[in-house]
């Protein structure tokens, strides 16, 4: 049973790593600040979600799992707000 949890956690962690790498490549390849923000905002939330899910499978049902879930909830609120604030600042400064 432990082997199944280990394999599942590594699958989630590798999927999260894939999304993080795709987001990093998107940051380099996109032409302007708004599309870069979209690439970063979408993939970091999804990548972190998969990575935290993999870590939750590794830790089992402990207090550390609750902490990881709270970190992800915090990330779900702060990432879109940060992306929106950055895009709004770029728009107000006249960046096209």
C-alpha positions as CSV (number, residue, x, y, z in Angstrom):
1,X,0.0,0.0,0.0
2,X,2.9,2.3,0.8
3,X,4.3,1.8,-2.7
4,X,1.0,3.0,-4.3
5,X,1.1,6.2,-2.2
6,X,4.8,6.7,-3.2
7,X,4.1,6.2,-6.9
8,X,1.0,8.5,-6.7
9,X,2.9,11.2,-4.9
10,X,5.7,11.1,-7.4
11,X,3.2,11.3,-10.3
12,X,1.6,14.4,-8.8
13,X,5.0,16.0,-8.1
14,X,6.2,15.3,-11.7
15,X,2.9,16.7,-13.1
16,X,3.4,19.8,-11.0
17,X,7.0,20.1,-12.1
18,X,5.8,19.9,-15.7
19,X,3.4,22.7,-15.3
20,X,6.1,24.8,-13.5
21,X,8.5,24.3,-16.4
22,X,5.9,25.0,-19.0
23,X,5.1,28.3,-17.2
24,X,8.7,29.2,-17.1
25,X,9.1,28.6,-20.8
26,X,5.9,30.6,-21.3
27,X,7.4,33.5,-19.4
28,X,10.4,33.5,-21.7
29,X,8.5,33.1,-25.0
30,X,5.5,35.3,-24.6
31,X,5.8,38.8,-26.3
32,X,4.3,41.2,-23.7
33,X,3.8,41.6,-20.0
34,X,0.1,40.7,-20.0
35,X,0.6,37.3,-21.7
36,X,3.5,36.6,-19.5
37,X,1.4,37.3,-16.4
38,X,-1.2,34.9,-17.8
39,X,1.4,32.2,-18.3
40,X,2.8,32.7,-14.8
41,X,-0.5,33.1,-13.0
42,X,-2.1,30.0,-14.4
43,X,0.7,27.6,-14.3
44,X,2.1,28.4,-10.8
45,X,-1.2,27.8,-9.2
46,X,-1.8,24.5,-11.0
47,X,1.8,23.4,-10.6
48,X,1.9,24.2,-6.9
49,X,-1.4,22.4,-6.5
50,X,-0.2,19.2,-8.0
51,X,3.1,19.4,-6.0
52,X,1.3,20.0,-2.7
53,X,-1.1,17.1,-3.5
54,X,2.0,14.9,-4.0
55,X,3.5,16.1,-0.7
56,X,0.2,15.4,1.1
57,X,0.3,11.8,-0.1
58,X,3.8,11.5,1.2
59,X,3.0,12.9,4.6
60,X,-0.1,10.9,5.2
61,X,-2.9,12.0,7.5
62,X,-0.9,14.3,9.8
63,X,-0.9,17.9,11.0
64,X,1.7,18.6,8.2
65,X,-1.0,17.7,5.6
66,X,-3.3,20.3,7.1
67,X,-0.5,22.9,6.9
68,X,0.1,22.0,3.3
69,X,-3.6,22.4,2.5
70,X,-3.6,25.8,4.2
71,X,-0.6,26.9,2.2
72,X,-2.4,25.9,-1.0
73,X,-5.6,27.8,0.1
74,X,-3.4,30.9,0.8
75,X,-1.8,30.5,-2.6
76,X,-5.2,30.2,-4.3
77,X,-6.1,33.6,-2.9
78,X,-2.8,35.5,-3.3
79,X,-1.7,34.4,-6.7
80,X,-4.6,35.8,-8.7
81,X,-4.6,39.0,-6.5
82,X,-0.9,39.5,-7.2
83,X,-1.3,38.9,-10.9
84,X,-4.2,41.3,-11.1
85,X,-2.3,44.0,-9.2
86,X,0.7,43.6,-11.4
87,X,-1.4,43.8,-14.6
88,X,-3.3,46.8,-13.3
89,X,-0.1,48.6,-12.4
90,X,1.3,47.9,-15.9
91,X,-1.9,49.2,-17.5
92,X,-1.9,52.4,-15.4
93,X,1.7,53.1,-16.2
94,X,0.9,53.0,-19.9
95,X,2.7,49.7,-20.7
96,X,1.1,48.2,-23.8
